[in-house]
């Protein structure tokens, strides 16, 4: 019986810890350019969903990986990648009408080509 309960709780822990729960922007605080969950001193790592800044991941308190943002009307606002809190790779942004606003390739947060 004890072994069955232990196996059950171990499995439950593994499943719940592997689910990629996202947090909202208001659940984070920014200190010196690094984001933390409120009441924590550990830089946040995980997924965030925000109408203000978009949806993507943070790693060690900085944006990292693919991000996408939408206007309130549902229109795509931007799509791009971050690496260690800086724009990296292909980026495209649109006006709220859906027309192309800008596109380019970024390296270390600097636009290097269109």
C-alpha positions in Angstrom: 0.0 0.0 0.0 2.8 2.4 0.9 4.6 1.6 -2.3 1.5 2.2 -4.4 0.9 5.6 -2.7 4.5 6.6 -3.1 4.4 5.7 -6.8 1.1 7.6 -7.2 2.4 10.8 -5.6 5.7 10.6 -7.5 3.8 10.2 -10.8 1.5 13.1 -9.8 4.4 15.4 -9.0 6.2 14.5 -12.3 3.1 15.3 -14.3 2.2 18.5 -12.6 5.8 19.8 -12.6 6.2 19.1 -16.4 3.1 21.0 -17.4 4.0 24.4 -18.9 1.9 26.7 -16.8 2.0 30.3 -18.0 1.9 33.3 -15.8 0.5 36.8 -16.4 2.6 39.9 -16.5 1.2 41.3 -13.3 2.6 38.2 -11.5 6.1 39.4 -12.2 8.2 42.2 -11.0 11.2 43.8 -12.9 14.4 44.7 -11.1 17.4 46.0 -13.0 16.1 44.5 -16.3 15.5 41.1 -14.8 12.0 39.7 -14.2 11.1 37.8 -11.0 7.9 36.2 -9.7 6.5 38.4 -7.0 8.1 37.7 -3.6 11.0 35.8 -5.1 14.7 36.5 -5.6 15.1 33.8 -8.3 15.0 35.1 -11.9 11.8 33.9 -13.6 12.0 31.0 -16.1 8.8 30.0 -17.8 6.0 31.0 -20.2 4.2 34.4 -20.0 1.0 35.5 -21.6 0.3 39.3 -21.6 -2.0 41.4 -23.7 0.6 44.2 -23.2 3.8 42.5 -24.3 2.7 39.3 -26.0 3.3 35.6 -25.4 6.6 33.9 -25.0 9.2 32.5 -22.6 11.5 34.0 -20.1 14.8 32.3 -19.2 16.7 33.5 -16.1 14.5 36.6 -16.0 15.0 37.7 -19.7 12.9 37.1 -22.8 14.2 34.1 -24.7 12.9 32.2 -27.7 10.0 32.9 -30.0 7.5 35.7 -29.1 4.2 36.7 -30.7 2.0 39.7 -29.9 -1.5 40.7 -31.0 -3.6 43.8 -31.1 -6.9 43.9 -29.1 -8.7 43.4 -32.4 -6.9 40.1 -32.9 -4.6 41.3 -35.6 -1.0 40.1 -35.4 1.2 42.9 -34.0 4.7 41.3 -34.2 6.5 37.9 -34.4 10.1 37.4 -33.5 12.8 35.8 -31.4 14.7 36.9 -28.3 18.0 35.6 -27.0 19.1 36.5 -23.5 16.7 39.5 -23.5 17.8 40.9 -26.9 16.1 40.6 -30.3 17.8 37.9 -32.3 17.0 36.6 -35.8 14.0 37.4 -38.0 11.4 40.0 -36.8 8.2 41.2 -38.5 5.7 43.8 -37.2 2.4 45.0 -38.5 0.0 47.9 -38.1 -3.3 47.2 -36.4 -4.8 47.3 -39.9 -2.8 44.2 -40.9 -0.4 46.1 -43.2 3.3 45.4 -42.8 5.0 47.9 -40.6 8.6 46.6 -40.5 10.7 43.5 -40.9 14.3 42.7 -40.4 17.0 40.5 -39.1 18.5 41.3 -35.7 21.7 40.4 -34.0 22.2 41.2 -30.4 19.3 43.7 -30.5 20.7 45.5 -33.5 18.9 45.5 -36.9 21.5 44.2 -39.4 19.3 43.8 -42.5 15.8 44.1 -43.9 
